[in-house]
Amino acid sequence: MEPELLSKKDAAQALAGMSTRELDRYVRRGAITPRMLGSRVVFTRDEVRRFATELPTWEPK
């Protein structure tokens, strides 16, 4: 069974291995919303999926 909550590091890794710094930039822009678990920043698996599916598509020229 996959965990429902991902750490910032695991969420960034799930998003094509982006850096946690880049993930922080998306959080500041409001593109992806973390949750708090005590003092830990976590991301729901559904939120990571939502963010990924809303990324723009790439059209080769």
The first five atom37 places (N, CA, C, CB, O) and aatype in JSON, in Angstrom:
{
  "aatype": [12, 6, 14, 6, 10, 10, 15, 11, 11, 3, 0, 0, 5, 0, 10, 0, 7, 12, 15, 16, 1, 6, 10, 3, 1, 18, 19, 1, 1, 7, 0, 9, 16, 14, 1, 12, 10, 7, 15, 1, 19, 19, 13, 16, 1, 3, 6, 19, 1, 1, 13, 0, 16, 6, 10, 14, 16, 17, 6, 14, 11],
  "atom_mask": [
    [1, 1, 1, 1, 1],
    [1, 1, 1, 1, 1],
    [1, 1, 1, 1, 1],
    [1, 1, 1, 1, 1],
    [1, 1, 1, 1, 1],
    [1, 1, 1, 1, 1],
    [1, 1, 1, 1, 1],
    [1, 1, 1, 1, 1],
    [1, 1, 1, 1, 1],
    [1, 1, 1, 1, 1],
    [1, 1, 1, 1, 1],
    [1, 1, 1, 1, 1],
    [1, 1, 1, 1, 1],
    [1, 1, 1, 1, 1],
    [1, 1, 1, 1, 1],
    [1, 1, 1, 1, 1],
    [1, 1, 1, 0, 1],
    [1, 1, 1, 1, 1],
    [1, 1, 1, 1, 1],
    [1, 1, 1, 1, 1],
    [1, 1, 1, 1, 1],
    [1, 1, 1, 1, 1],
    [1, 1, 1, 1, 1],
    [1, 1, 1, 1, 1],
    [1, 1, 1, 1, 1],
    [1, 1, 1, 1, 1],
    [1, 1, 1, 1, 1],
    [1, 1, 1, 1, 1],
    [1, 1, 1, 1, 1],
    [1, 1, 1, 0, 1],
    [1, 1, 1, 1, 1],
    [1, 1, 1, 1, 1],
    [1, 1, 1, 1, 1],
    [1, 1, 1, 1, 1],
    [1, 1, 1, 1, 1],
    [1, 1, 1, 1, 1],
    [1, 1, 1, 1, 1],
    [1, 1, 1, 0, 1],
    [1, 1, 1, 1, 1],
    [1, 1, 1, 1, 1],
    [1, 1, 1, 1, 1],
    [1, 1, 1, 1, 1],
    [1, 1, 1, 1, 1],
    [1, 1, 1, 1, 1],
    [1, 1, 1, 1, 1],
    [1, 1, 1, 1, 1],
    [1, 1, 1, 1, 1],
    [1, 1, 1, 1, 1],
    [1, 1, 1, 1, 1],
    [1, 1, 1, 1, 1],
    [1, 1, 1, 1, 1],
    [1, 1, 1, 1, 1],
    [1, 1, 1, 1, 1],
    [1, 1, 1, 1, 1],
    [1, 1, 1, 1, 1],
    [1, 1, 1, 1, 1],
    [1, 1, 1, 1, 1],
    [1, 1, 1, 1, 1],
    [1, 1, 1, 1, 1],
    [1, 1, 1, 1, 1],
    [1, 1, 1, 1, 1]
  ],
  "atom_positions": [
    [[0.84, -1.18, 0.0], [0.0, 0.0, 0.0], [0.88, 1.25, 0.0], [-0.95, 0.0, 1.22], [1.82, 1.36, 0.79]],
    [[0.57, 2.17, -0.89], [1.34, 3.41, -0.97], [0.89, 4.37, 0.12], [1.18, 4.05, -2.37], [-0.29, 4.41, 0.47]],
    [[1.82, 5.16, 0.66], [1.43, 6.13, 1.68], [0.56, 7.23, 1.07], [2.67, 6.73, 2.35], [0.77, 7.62, -0.07]],
    [[-0.4, 7.71, 1.83], [-1.27, 8.79, 1.36], [-0.62, 10.15, 1.5], [-2.59, 8.77, 2.11], [-0.97, 11.09, 0.79]],
    [[0.34, 10.27, 2.43], [1.03, 11.54, 2.64], [2.49, 11.39, 2.25], [0.91, 12.0, 4.11], [3.14, 10.39, 2.57]],
    [[2.99, 12.4, 1.55], [4.38, 12.39, 1.1], [5.13, 13.55, 1.73], [4.46, 12.47, -0.44], [4.59, 14.65, 1.86]],
    [[6.35, 13.3, 2.12], [7.21, 14.39, 2.6], [7.51, 15.31, 1.41], [8.53, 13.84, 3.24], [7.26, 14.94, 0.26]],
    [[8.04, 16.48, 1.69], [8.4, 17.4, 0.61], [9.39, 16.74, -0.34], [8.99, 18.71, 1.19], [9.27, 16.86, -1.56]],
    [[10.37, 16.05, 0.22], [11.38, 15.37, -0.6], [10.74, 14.3, -1.49], [12.46, 14.74, 0.29], [11.05, 14.21, -2.67]],
    [[9.85, 13.49, -0.91], [9.19, 12.43, -1.68], [8.24, 13.0, -2.73], [8.43, 11.49, -0.74], [8.15, 12.45, -3.83]],
    [[7.54, 14.08, -2.4], [6.65, 14.71, -3.38], [7.46, 15.26, -4.55], [5.82, 15.84, -2.71], [7.06, 15.1, -5.7]],
    [[8.57, 15.91, -4.26], [9.42, 16.44, -5.33], [9.95, 15.3, -6.19], [10.59, 17.25, -4.74], [9.99, 15.42, -7.42]],
    [[10.35, 14.22, -5.58], [10.86, 13.06, -6.32], [9.77, 12.48, -7.21], [11.38, 11.98, -5.36], [10.04, 12.07, -8.34]],
    [[8.54, 12.43, -6.71], [7.42, 11.89, -7.49], [7.1, 12.77, -8.69], [6.18, 11.75, -6.61], [6.52, 12.3, -9.67]],
    [[7.47, 14.04, -8.63], [7.22, 14.98, -9.73], [8.45, 15.08, -10.61], [6.82, 16.37, -9.18], [9.07, 16.13, -10.72]],
    [[8.79, 13.98, -11.24], [9.9, 13.9, -12.19], [11.24, 14.27, -11.57], [9.63, 14.8, -13.38], [12.14, 14.74, -12.26]],
    [[11.36, 14.05, -10.27], [12.63, 14.3, -9.62], [13.0, 15.77, -9.49], [0.0, 0.0, 0.0], [14.18, 16.11, -9.43]],
    [[11.98, 16.64, -9.44], [12.3, 18.07, -9.28], [12.94, 18.29, -7.91], [11.02, 18.95, -9.44], [12.81, 17.45, -7.02]],
    [[13.61, 19.4, -7.75], [14.24, 19.71, -6.48], [13.19, 20.21, -5.49], [15.36, 20.77, -6.66], [12.13, 20.68, -5.89]],
    [[13.5, 20.1, -4.2], [12.57, 20.62, -3.2], [12.49, 22.14, -3.3], [13.02, 20.2, -1.77], [11.46, 22.73, -2.96]],
    [[13.53, 22.75, -3.76], [13.53, 24.21, -3.95], [12.53, 24.62, -5.03], [14.94, 24.71, -4.32], [11.79, 25.59, -4.87]],
    [[12.51, 23.86, -6.12], [11.55, 24.14, -7.18], [10.12, 23.89, -6.69], [11.85, 23.27, -8.43], [9.21, 24.66, -7.0]],
    [[9.92, 22.83, -5.92], [8.61, 22.55, -5.34], [8.17, 23.7, -4.44], [8.63, 21.22, -4.55], [7.01, 24.08, -4.46]],
    [[9.09, 24.25, -3.66], [8.78, 25.4, -2.81], [8.29, 26.59, -3.64], [10.02, 25.81, -1.99], [7.39, 27.31, -3.22]],
    [[8.88, 26.79, -4.82], [8.45, 27.89, -5.69], [7.0, 27.69, -6.14], [9.38, 28.01, -6.92], [6.22, 28.64, -6.18]],
    [[6.64, 26.45, -6.49], [5.26, 26.16, -6.88], [4.31, 26.36, -5.71], [5.14, 24.73, -7.43], [3.18, 26.82, -5.89]],
    [[4.75, 26.02, -4.51], [3.92, 26.23, -3.31], [3.69, 27.73, -3.12], [4.6, 25.61, -2.05], [2.55, 28.14, -2.87]],
    [[4.74, 28.54, -3.22], [4.6, 29.99, -3.04], [3.66, 30.59, -4.07], [5.97, 30.66, -3.12], [2.94, 31.55, -3.76]],
    [[3.65, 30.05, -5.28], [2.74, 30.54, -6.34], [1.31, 30.04, -6.16], [3.26, 30.11, -7.71], [0.4, 30.51, -6.84]],
    [[1.11, 29.1, -5.25], [-0.22, 28.56, -5.02], [-0.6, 27.46, -6.0], [0.0, 0.0, 0.0], [-1.78, 27.09, -6.09]],
    [[0.37, 26.92, -6.73], [0.09, 25.89, -7.72], [-0.11, 24.51, -7.09], [1.22, 25.82, -8.73], [-0.81, 23.67, -7.65]],
    [[0.48, 24.29, -5.93], [0.33, 23.04, -5.2], [0.25, 23.38, -3.72], [1.51, 22.04, -5.5], [0.98, 24.23, -3.23]],
    [[-0.64, 22.7, -3.01], [-0.91, 23.05, -1.62], [-0.47, 21.94, -0.68], [-2.4, 23.34, -1.43], [-0.96, 20.82, -0.75]],
    [[0.48, 22.27, 0.21], [0.89, 21.28, 1.21], [-0.06, 21.27, 2.4], [2.33, 21.57, 1.68], [-0.92, 22.15, 2.53]],
    [[0.09, 20.29, 3.24], [-0.65, 20.17, 4.5], [0.38, 20.15, 5.63], [-1.56, 18.87, 4.53], [1.57, 19.96, 5.4]],
    [[-0.1, 20.35, 6.83], [0.76, 20.26, 8.0], [0.37, 19.02, 8.79], [0.66, 21.54, 8.88], [-0.81, 18.79, 9.06]],
    [[1.36, 18.24, 9.16], [1.18, 17.09, 10.04], [2.07, 17.36, 11.24], [1.55, 15.7, 9.32], [3.27, 17.06, 11.23]],
    [[1.48, 17.95, 12.28], [2.29, 18.44, 13.39], [3.13, 19.6, 12.87], [0.0, 0.0, 0.0], [2.59, 20.6, 12.42]],
    [[4.43, 19.46, 12.95], [5.32, 20.51, 12.44], [5.9, 20.16, 11.06], [6.45, 20.75, 13.43], [6.73, 20.89, 10.53]],
    [[5.45, 19.04, 10.5], [5.98, 18.59, 9.2], [5.11, 19.05, 8.05], [6.09, 17.06, 9.18], [3.88, 19.03, 8.13]],
    [[5.76, 19.48, 6.97], [5.07, 19.82, 5.73], [4.94, 18.54, 4.92], [5.83, 20.94, 4.92], [5.93, 17.86, 4.66]],
    [[3.7, 18.21, 4.53], [3.45, 16.99, 3.75], [2.52, 17.34, 2.6], [2.85, 15.87, 4.65], [1.85, 18.37, 2.6]],
    [[2.48, 16.45, 1.62], [1.61, 16.61, 0.46], [0.77, 15.36, 0.33], [2.43, 16.88, -0.85], [1.27, 14.24, 0.48]],
    [[-0.52, 15.53, 0.05], [-1.34, 14.35, -0.19], [-1.01, 13.81, -1.58], [-2.86, 14.68, -0.06], [-0.66, 14.57, -2.49]],
    [[-1.13, 12.52, -1.74], [-0.89, 11.89, -3.04], [-1.85, 12.47, -4.08], [-1.05, 10.35, -2.94], [-1.47, 12.68, -5.23]],
    [[-3.1, 12.72, -3.68], [-4.08, 13.3, -4.61], [-3.66, 14.69, -5.07], [-5.46, 13.37, -3.95], [-3.85, 15.03, -6.24]],
    [[-3.1, 15.5, -4.17], [-2.66, 16.85, -4.54], [-1.49, 16.78, -5.51], [-2.26, 17.65, -3.29], [-1.42, 17.57, -6.46]],
    [[-0.57, 15.86, -5.29], [0.56, 15.7, -6.21], [0.04, 15.27, -7.59], [1.58, 14.65, -5.66], [0.51, 15.78, -8.61]],
    [[-0.91, 14.35, -7.62], [-1.5, 13.92, -8.91], [-2.23, 15.07, -9.6], [-2.48, 12.75, -8.68], [-2.09, 15.26, -10.81]],
    [[-3.01, 15.84, -8.83], [-3.73, 16.98, -9.4], [-2.76, 17.97, -10.04], [-4.58, 17.68, -8.32], [-2.96, 18.41, -11.17]],
    [[-1.71, 18.31, -9.31], [-0.71, 19.24, -9.82], [-0.1, 18.71, -11.12], [0.4, 19.47, -8.77], [0.03, 19.45, -12.09]],
    [[0.26, 17.44, -11.13], [0.89, 16.84, -12.32], [-0.05, 16.86, -13.52], [1.33, 15.4, -12.02], [0.39, 17.14, -14.64]],
    [[-1.31, 16.56, -13.32], [-2.24, 16.51, -14.45], [-2.6, 17.9, -14.97], [-3.51, 15.78, -14.06], [-3.05, 18.03, -16.1]],
    [[-2.41, 18.94, -14.15], [-2.7, 20.3, -14.59], [-1.5, 21.01, -15.22], [-3.2, 21.11, -13.43], [-1.62, 22.15, -15.65]],
    [[-0.36, 20.34, -15.27], [0.79, 20.93, -15.95], [0.48, 21.07, -17.43], [2.08, 20.07, -15.73], [-0.26, 20.26, -17.99]],
    [[1.04, 22.1, -18.08], [0.77, 22.26, -19.51], [1.38, 21.11, -20.31], [1.31, 23.6, -20.01], [2.39, 20.53, -19.93]],
    [[0.74, 20.81, -21.42], [1.27, 19.78, -22.31], [2.38, 20.38, -23.16], [0.16, 19.18, -23.21], [2.43, 21.59, -23.38]],
    [[3.25, 19.53, -23.64], [4.36, 19.96, -24.48], [4.05, 19.58, -25.92], [5.71, 19.34, -24.02], [3.74, 18.43, -26.22]],
    [[4.13, 20.56, -26.79], [3.88, 20.34, -28.21], [5.19, 20.58, -28.96], [2.75, 21.27, -28.74], [5.65, 21.72, -29.03]],
    [[5.78, 19.54, -29.53], [7.01, 19.75, -30.3], [6.71, 20.6, -31.53], [7.64, 18.4, -30.72], [5.63, 20.51, -32.12]],
    [[7.68, 21.41, -31.91], [7.49, 22.29, -33.07], [8.18, 21.75, -34.29], [8.0, 23.69, -32.78], [8.12, 22.37, -35.35]]
  ]
}
